[in-house]
Amino acid sequence: TLLACLAISFPLWGAVSLIQAATRHGYNITRVPLSILTNGPLGWIQTVNFLLCGALAAVGAIGLRRALAGRPGGRWAPRLAAVGGAGMFAAGLFHMDPGNGFPAGTPSGTPTTMSWHSELHMLFGSISFIAVIAACFVFGRYFSRSGDAVRAAVSRTAAVIFIVGDVWSMAGGAWGSLTLAIGALTGMVWVSIVAAHLRRNAQS
């Protein structure tokens, strides 16, 4: 059950975020990050999304610790997954500032100053991102030691995609918020896929 919490957490966050991205008036994923969906009359949906999915991931890390006990990565993978979930939960407590035309009616362009709650959102979000990236690398080591070269390669590739998407976004690259979303969702969903894989093994 605990592994199931981790398995559904990050994909659920991604699904709810992308549905909003496709339906919220004035939102453009190539211009603004998914976190900015916490603004506007329907911003509570994304806030709850952060809190619920972050809590699921943090609790699910307990199941990951039990499943990997005594195995390579059995100490750090659960810790990193827990930090990833806790960081997401904490980020949900503080919303990003409006900007780049969202919500509708907001002036275009990036705000020249950042509020304290936006800074805290960025801080906790960054902690969550770093933890998920590190967890993917740890899973790469786990699968390598287990003789599963394919999953080991996918784990490391997911981490690299996450890093590239994040760095490109921070560097102000074209469609940076889209590359960030692709990178973040790739890394987070892979952590959940590994949890689902371990859950199936535990049931067999």
ZATI-469137 format. One record per residue: y, z negated, x of N, C-alpha, C in turn; residue number from 1; chain. Coordinates in Angstrom, 1 decimal. Example, Ala and Ser with C-alpha at 12.3 -4.5 7.8 and 13.67 -1.06 7.14 Angstrom:
    nc2    nc3    nc1   cac2   cac3   cac1    cc2    cc3    cc1 vexgu marvo
   -5.7   -7.8   13.2   -4.5   -7.8   12.3   -3.3   -7.8   13.2     1     A
   -2.2   -7.1   12.8   -1.1   -7.1   13.7    0.0   -7.9   12.9     2     A
END
This chain:
    nc2    nc3    nc1   cac2   cac3   cac1    cc2    cc3    cc1 vexgu marvo
   -1.2    0.0    0.8    0.0    0.0    0.0    1.3    0.0    0.9     1     A
    1.2   -0.8    1.9    2.4   -0.8    2.8    2.6    0.5    3.5     2     A
    1.5    1.1    4.0    1.7    2.4    4.6    2.2    3.5    3.5     3     A
    1.8    3.3    2.3    2.3    4.2    1.3    3.8    4.1    1.1     4     A
    4.3    2.9    1.2    5.8    2.7    1.2    6.5    3.5    2.2     5     A
    5.9    3.4    3.5    6.6    4.2    4.5    6.4    5.7    4.3     6     A
    5.2    6.1    3.8    4.9    7.5    3.6    5.8    8.1    2.6     7     A
    6.3    7.4    1.6    7.2    8.0    0.5    8.6    7.8    0.8     8     A
    9.0    6.8    1.7   10.4    6.4    1.9   11.3    7.6    2.3     9     A
   11.0    8.1    3.5   11.9    9.1    4.0   11.9   10.5    3.3    10     A
   10.7   10.9    2.8   10.7   12.1    2.0   11.5   11.9    0.7    11     A
   11.4   10.7    0.1   12.1   10.4   -1.1   13.6   10.5   -0.9    12     A
   14.1    9.9    0.2   15.5   10.0    0.6   15.9   11.4    0.7    13     A
   15.1   12.2    1.4   15.5   13.6    1.6   15.6   14.4    0.3    14     A
   14.6   14.2   -0.6   14.5   14.9   -1.8   15.7   14.5   -2.7    15     A
   16.0   13.2   -2.8   17.2   12.8   -3.7   18.5   13.4   -3.1    16     A
   18.6   13.3   -1.8   19.8   13.8   -1.1   20.0   15.3   -1.3    17     A
   18.9   16.1   -1.2   19.0   17.5   -1.3   19.3   18.0   -2.7    18     A
   18.7   17.2   -3.7   18.9   17.6   -5.1   20.4   17.3   -5.4    19     A
   21.0   16.3   -4.9   22.4   16.0   -5.1   23.2   17.1   -4.4    20     A
   22.8   17.5   -3.2   23.5   18.5   -2.4   23.6   19.8   -3.2    21     A
   22.6   20.1   -4.0   22.5   21.3   -4.7   23.2   21.2   -6.1    22     A
   23.5   20.0   -6.5   24.0   19.9   -7.9   25.4   19.2   -8.0    23     A
   25.8   18.5   -7.0   27.1   17.8   -7.0   28.2   18.8   -6.8    24     A
   29.2   18.7   -7.7   30.3   19.6   -7.7   31.1   19.5   -6.5    25     A
   31.4   20.6   -5.8   32.2   20.6   -4.6   31.5   20.3   -3.3    26     A
   30.2   19.9   -3.4   29.6   19.6   -2.1   29.1   20.9   -1.4    27     A
   29.2   20.9   -0.1   28.8   22.0    0.7   28.1   21.4    2.0    28     A
   26.8   21.6    2.1   26.0   20.9    3.2   26.4   21.5    4.5    29     A
   27.0   22.7    4.6   27.4   23.3    5.8   28.7   22.7    6.4    30     A
   29.4   21.9    5.5   30.7   21.3    5.9   30.7   19.8    6.0    31     A
   29.9   19.2    5.1   29.9   17.7    5.1   28.5   17.1    5.1    32     A
   28.3   16.0    5.7   27.0   15.4    5.8   26.5   14.8    4.5    33     A
   25.2   14.6    4.4   24.6   14.1    3.2   25.1   12.7    2.9    34     A
   25.5   11.9    3.9   26.0   10.6    3.7   27.3   10.5    2.8    35     A
   28.1   11.6    2.9   29.3   11.6    2.1   29.1   11.6    0.6    36     A
   27.8   11.8    0.2   27.5   11.8   -1.2   27.6   10.5   -1.8    37     A
   27.9    9.4   -1.0   28.1    8.1   -1.6   29.5    8.0   -2.2    38     A
   30.3    9.0   -2.1   31.6    9.0   -2.7   31.6    9.7   -4.1    39     A
   32.6    9.5   -4.9   32.7   10.1   -6.2   32.1    9.3   -7.3    40     A
   32.2    9.8   -8.5   31.7    9.0   -9.7   30.2    8.8   -9.6    41     A
   29.5    9.8   -9.0   28.0    9.6   -8.9   27.6    9.1   -7.5    42     A
   28.5    8.6   -6.8   28.2    8.1   -5.4   27.1    7.0   -5.4    43     A
   27.0    6.3   -6.5   26.1    5.2   -6.6   24.7    5.7   -6.4    44     A
   24.4    6.9   -6.8   23.0    7.5   -6.6   22.6    7.5   -5.2    45     A
   23.5    8.0   -4.3   23.2    8.1   -2.9   23.2    6.7   -2.3    46     A
   24.0    5.8   -2.7   24.0    4.4   -2.2   22.6    3.8   -2.5    47     A
   22.2    3.9   -3.8   20.8    3.3   -4.1   19.7    4.0   -3.3    48     A
   19.9    5.3   -3.1   18.9    6.1   -2.3   18.8    5.5   -0.9    49     A
   19.9    5.2   -0.3   19.9    4.6    1.0   19.2    3.2    1.0    50     A
   19.6    2.4    0.0   19.1    1.0    0.0   17.6    1.0   -0.4    51     A
   17.2    1.8   -1.3   15.8    1.8   -1.8   14.9    2.3   -0.7    52     A
   15.2    3.5   -0.2   14.4    4.1    0.8   14.4    3.4    2.2    53     A
   15.5    2.8    2.5   15.5    2.0    3.7   14.6    0.8    3.6    54     A
   14.7    0.1    2.5   13.8   -1.0    2.3   12.3   -0.6    2.3    55     A
   12.0    0.5    1.7   10.6    1.0    1.7   10.1    1.2    3.1    56     A
   10.9    1.8    3.9   10.5    2.1    5.3   10.4    0.9    6.1    57     A
   11.3   -0.1    5.9   11.2   -1.3    6.7   10.0   -2.1    6.3    58     A
    9.7   -2.2    5.0    8.5   -2.9    4.6    7.2   -2.2    5.0    59     A
    7.3   -0.8    4.9    6.1    0.0    5.3    5.8   -0.2    6.7    60     A
    6.7   -0.5    7.6    6.5   -0.7    9.0    5.4   -1.8    9.2    61     A
    5.3   -2.7    8.3    4.3   -3.8    8.4    2.9   -3.2    8.4    62     A
    2.7   -2.2    7.5    1.5   -1.5    7.4    1.2   -0.7    8.6    63     A
    2.2   -0.1    9.2    2.1    0.6   10.4    1.6   -0.3   11.5    64     A
    2.1   -1.5   11.6    1.7   -2.4   12.7    0.3   -2.8   12.5    65     A
   -0.2   -3.0   11.3   -1.6   -3.3   11.1   -2.5   -2.1   11.4    66     A
   -2.1   -0.9   11.1   -2.9    0.2   11.3   -3.0    0.6   12.7    67     A
   -2.0    0.3   13.5   -2.0    0.7   14.9   -2.3   -0.5   15.9    68     A
   -2.7   -1.6   15.3   -3.0   -2.8   16.1   -4.0   -2.5   17.2    69     A
   -3.6   -2.8   18.5   -4.5   -2.6   19.6   -4.6   -1.2   20.1    70     A
   -3.8   -0.3   19.5   -3.8    1.1   19.9   -2.5    1.5   20.7    71     A
   -2.5    2.6   21.4   -1.3    3.0   22.1   -0.2    3.2   21.1    72     A
    1.0    2.6   21.4    2.1    2.7   20.5    2.1    1.6   19.4    73     A
    1.0    0.8   19.4    0.9   -0.1   18.3    1.9   -1.2   18.2    74     A
    2.6   -1.4   19.3    3.7   -2.4   19.4    5.0   -1.8   19.0    75     A
    5.3   -0.6   19.6    6.7   -0.1   19.5    6.9    0.8   18.2    76     A
    5.9    1.5   17.8    6.0    2.4   16.7    6.4    1.6   15.4    77     A
    5.7    0.5   15.1    6.1   -0.3   13.9    7.5   -0.9   14.1    78     A
    7.9   -1.3   15.3    9.2   -1.9   15.4   10.3   -0.8   15.2    79     A
   10.1    0.3   15.8   11.0    1.4   15.6   11.1    1.9   14.2    80     A
   10.0    2.0   13.5   10.0    2.3   12.1   10.8    1.3   11.2    81     A
   10.6    0.0   11.6   11.3   -1.0   10.9   12.8   -0.9   11.1    82     A
   13.2   -0.7   12.4   14.6   -0.5   12.7   15.2    0.7   12.0    83     A
   14.4    1.8   11.9   14.9    3.0   11.2   15.1    2.7    9.8    84     A
   14.2    1.9    9.1   14.4    1.6    7.7   15.6    0.6    7.5    85     A
   15.6   -0.4    8.4   16.7   -1.4    8.2   18.1   -0.8    8.5    86     A
   18.1    0.2    9.5   19.4    0.8    9.7   19.8    1.7    8.5    87     A
   18.9    2.3    7.9   19.2    3.1    6.7   19.7    2.2    5.6    88     A
   19.1    1.1    5.4   19.5    0.1    4.4   20.9   -0.4    4.6    89     A
   21.2   -0.8    5.9   22.5   -1.3    6.3   23.5   -0.2    6.1    90     A
   23.2    1.1    6.5   24.1    2.2    6.3   24.5    2.4    4.8    91     A
   23.6    2.1    3.9   23.8    2.2    2.5   24.8    1.2    2.0    92     A
   25.0    0.1    2.7   25.9   -0.9    2.3   27.4   -0.5    2.5    93     A
   27.6    0.5    3.3   28.9    1.0    3.7   29.0    2.5    3.5    94     A
   30.0    3.0    2.8   30.0    4.4    2.5   31.0    5.1    3.5    95     A
   30.7    6.4    3.7   31.6    7.2    4.5   32.9    7.5    3.8    96     A
   33.9    7.9    4.5   35.2    8.3    3.9   35.0    9.7    3.3    97     A
   35.8   10.0    2.2   35.8   11.3    1.7   36.4   12.2    2.8    98     A
   36.1   13.5    2.7   36.6   14.5    3.7   36.1   15.9    3.4    99     A
   36.8   16.8    4.0   36.4   18.2    4.0   36.2   18.7    2.5   100     A
   37.0   18.3    1.6   37.0   18.8    0.3   36.0   18.1   -0.6   101     A
   35.3   17.0   -0.2   34.4   16.3   -1.1   34.8   14.8   -1.0   102     A
   34.8   14.2   -2.2   34.6   14.8   -3.6   35.7   15.8   -3.9   103     A
   35.4   16.5   -5.0   36.3   17.6   -5.4   37.7   17.0   -5.6   104     A
   38.7   17.7   -5.0   40.1   17.3   -5.0   40.5   16.6   -3.7   105     A
   39.5   16.3   -2.8   39.9   15.7   -1.5   40.4   16.8   -0.6   106     A
   41.5   16.6    0.1   42.0   17.6    1.0   40.9   18.1    2.0   107     A
   41.0   19.4    2.4   40.1   19.9    3.3   40.4   19.4    4.7   108     A
   39.4   19.4    5.6   39.6   18.9    7.0   39.1   17.5    7.1   109     A
   38.8   17.2    8.4   38.2   15.9    8.7   39.3   14.9    8.8   110     A
   39.1   13.7    8.2   40.2   12.7    8.2   40.5   12.3    9.7   111     A
   41.8   12.1    9.9   42.3   11.7   11.3   42.0   10.3   11.7   112     A
   41.8    9.4   10.7   41.4    8.1   10.9   40.1    7.7   10.1   113     A
   39.5    6.7   10.6   38.2    6.3    9.9   38.3    4.8    9.5   114     A
   37.9    4.6    8.2   38.0    3.2    7.7   36.9    2.4    8.4   115     A
   37.0    1.1    8.2   36.0    0.1    8.8   34.6    0.3    8.2   116     A
   34.6    0.6    6.9   33.3    0.8    6.3   32.6    2.1    6.7   117     A
   33.4    3.1    6.9   32.9    4.4    7.4   32.4    4.2    8.9   118     A
   33.1    3.4    9.7   32.6    3.1   11.0   31.3    2.4   11.0   119     A
   31.1    1.4   10.1   29.9    0.7   10.1   28.7    1.5    9.6   120     A
   29.1    2.4    8.6   28.0    3.4    8.2   27.6    4.2    9.3   121     A
   28.5    4.7   10.1   28.1    5.6   11.3   27.3    4.8   12.3   122     A
   27.7    3.5   12.5   27.0    2.7   13.5   25.6    2.4   13.1   123     A
   25.4    2.0   11.8   24.0    1.7   11.4   23.2    3.0   11.2   124     A
   23.8    4.0   10.8   23.1    5.3   10.7   22.7    5.8   12.1   125     A
   23.5    5.6   13.1   23.1    6.0   14.5   22.0    5.2   15.0   126     A
   22.0    3.9   14.7   20.8    3.0   15.1   19.6    3.5   14.4   127     A
   19.6    3.8   13.1   18.5    4.4   12.4   18.0    5.7   13.0   128     A
   18.9    6.6   13.4   18.5    7.8   14.0   17.8    7.7   15.3   129     A
   18.4    6.8   16.1   17.8    6.6   17.5   16.4    6.0   17.3   130     A
   16.2    5.1   16.4   14.9    4.5   16.2   13.9    5.5   15.7   131     A
   14.3    6.4   14.8   13.3    7.4   14.3   13.0    8.4   15.4   132     A
   14.0    8.8   16.2   13.7    9.7   17.3   12.7    9.1   18.3   133     A
   13.0    7.8   18.7   12.1    7.1   19.6   10.7    6.9   19.0   134     A
   10.6    6.7   17.7    9.3    6.5   17.0    8.5    7.8   17.1   135     A
    9.2    9.0   17.0    8.5   10.2   17.1    7.9   10.4   18.5   136     A
    8.6   10.0   19.5    8.1   10.1   20.9    6.9    9.2   21.1   137     A
    7.0    8.0   20.5    5.9    7.0   20.6    4.7    7.6   19.9   138     A
    4.8    8.2   18.8    3.7    8.8   18.1    3.1    9.9   18.9   139     A
    4.0   10.7   19.7    3.5   11.7   20.6    2.5   11.1   21.6   140     A
    2.9    9.9   22.1    2.0    9.2   23.1    0.7    8.8   22.4   141     A
    0.9    8.2   21.2   -0.3    7.8   20.5   -1.3    8.9   20.2   142     A
   -0.8   10.0   19.8   -1.7   11.1   19.5   -2.3   11.7   20.8   143     A
   -1.5   11.8   21.8   -2.0   12.2   23.1   -3.2   11.4   23.6   144     A
   -3.0   10.1   23.5   -4.1    9.2   23.9   -5.3    9.3   23.0   145     A
   -5.1    9.7   21.7   -6.2    9.8   20.8   -6.9   11.2   20.9   146     A
   -6.3   12.1   21.7   -6.9   13.4   21.9   -6.5   14.4   20.9   147     A
   -5.5   14.1   20.1   -5.0   15.0   19.1   -3.7   15.7   19.6   148     A
   -4.0   16.8   20.3   -2.9   17.5   21.0   -1.9   18.1   20.1   149     A
   -2.4   18.6   18.9   -1.5   19.2   17.9   -0.5   18.3   17.4   150     A
   -1.0   17.1   16.9    0.0   16.1   16.3    0.9   15.5   17.4   151     A
    0.4   15.4   18.6    1.2   15.0   19.7    2.4   15.9   19.9   152     A
    2.1   17.2   19.9    3.1   18.2   20.1    4.1   18.2   19.0   153     A
    3.6   18.1   17.8    4.5   18.1   16.6    5.4   16.9   16.6   154     A
    4.9   15.7   17.0    5.7   14.5   17.1    6.8   14.7   18.1   155     A
    6.6   15.2   19.3    7.6   15.4   20.3    8.6   16.5   19.8   156     A
    8.1   17.5   19.2    9.0   18.6   18.7    9.9   18.1   17.6   157     A
    9.4   17.2   16.7   10.2   16.7   15.7   11.4   15.8   16.3   158     A
   11.0   15.1   17.4   12.1   14.3   18.0   13.1   15.2   18.7   159     A
   12.7   16.3   19.3   13.6   17.2   20.0   14.5   17.9   18.9   160     A
   13.9   18.3   17.8   14.7   18.9   16.7   15.8   18.0   16.2   161     A
   15.4   16.7   16.1   16.4   15.7   15.6   17.5   15.6   16.6   162     A
   17.2   15.5   17.9   18.2   15.3   18.9   19.1   16.5   19.0   163     A
   18.6   17.7   18.9   19.4   18.9   19.0   20.3   19.0   17.8   164     A
   19.8   18.7   16.6   20.6   18.7   15.4   21.8   17.7   15.4   165     A
   21.5   16.5   15.9   22.5   15.5   16.0   23.5   15.8   17.1   166     A
   23.1   16.2   18.2   24.0   16.6   19.3   24.9   17.7   18.9   167     A
   24.3   18.8   18.3   25.1   19.9   17.8   26.2   19.5   16.8   168     A
   25.8   18.6   15.9   26.8   18.1   15.0   27.9   17.3   15.6   169     A
   27.6   16.4   16.5   28.6   15.6   17.2   29.5   16.5   18.1   170     A
   29.0   17.6   18.6   29.8   18.5   19.4   30.7   19.4   18.6   171     A
   30.6   19.3   17.3   31.4   20.1   16.4   31.0   21.5   16.3   172     A
   29.6   21.7   16.5   29.1   23.1   16.4   29.2   23.6   14.9   173     A
   29.1   24.9   14.8   29.1   25.6   13.5   28.0   25.0   12.6   174     A
   28.4   24.7   11.3   27.4   24.2   10.4   26.7   22.9   10.9   175     A
   27.5   22.1   11.6   27.0   20.9   12.2   26.3   20.0   11.2   176     A
   26.9   19.8   10.0   26.3   18.9    9.0   24.9   19.4    8.6   177     A
   24.7   20.7    8.5   23.5   21.3    8.2   22.4   21.1    9.2   178     A
   22.8   21.3   10.5   21.9   21.1   11.6   21.5   19.6   11.7   179     A
   22.5   18.7   11.4   22.2   17.3   11.4   21.2   17.0   10.3   180     A
   21.4   17.5    9.1   20.4   17.3    8.0   19.0   17.8    8.4   181     A
   18.9   19.0    8.9   17.6   19.5    9.3   16.9   18.6   10.3   182     A
   17.7   18.2   11.4   17.1   17.4   12.4   16.7   16.0   11.9   183     A
   17.6   15.4   11.1   17.2   14.1   10.6   16.0   14.1    9.7   184     A
   16.0   15.1    8.8   14.9   15.2    7.8   13.6   15.5    8.5   185     A
   13.7   16.3    9.6   12.5   16.7   10.3   11.9   15.4   11.0   186     A
   12.7   14.6   11.6   12.2   13.4   12.3   11.7   12.4   11.3   187     A
   12.5   12.1   10.3   12.2   11.1    9.3   10.9   11.5    8.5   188     A
   10.8   12.7    8.1    9.6   13.1    7.3    8.4   13.1    8.1   189     A
    8.5   13.4    9.4    7.3   13.3   10.3    6.8   11.9   10.4   190     A
    7.7   10.9   10.5    7.3    9.5   10.6    6.5    9.2    9.3   191     A
    7.0    9.7    8.2    6.3    9.4    6.9    4.9   10.1    6.9   192     A
    4.9   11.3    7.4    3.6   12.1    7.4    2.6   11.4    8.3   193     A
    3.0   10.8    9.4    2.1   10.0   10.2    1.6    8.8    9.5   194     A
    2.5    8.1    8.8    2.0    7.0    8.0    1.0    7.4    6.9   195     A
    1.2    8.5    6.3    0.2    9.0    5.3   -1.1    9.4    6.0   196     A
   -1.0    9.9    7.2   -2.2   10.3    7.9   -3.0    9.0    8.3   197     A
   -2.3    8.0    8.7   -3.0    6.7    9.1   -3.6    6.0    7.8   198     A
   -2.9    6.2    6.7   -3.4    5.6    5.5   -4.7    6.3    5.1   199     A
   -4.7    7.6    5.2   -6.0    8.3    4.8   -7.1    7.8    5.7   200     A
   -6.8    7.7    7.0   -7.9    7.2    8.0   -8.4    5.8    7.6   201     A
   -7.4    5.0    7.2   -7.8    3.6    6.9   -8.7    3.6    5.6   202     A
   -8.5    4.5    4.7   -9.3    4.6    3.5  -10.7    5.2    3.7   203     A
  -10.8    6.0    4.7  -12.1    6.7    4.9  -13.1    5.8    5.6   204     A
END
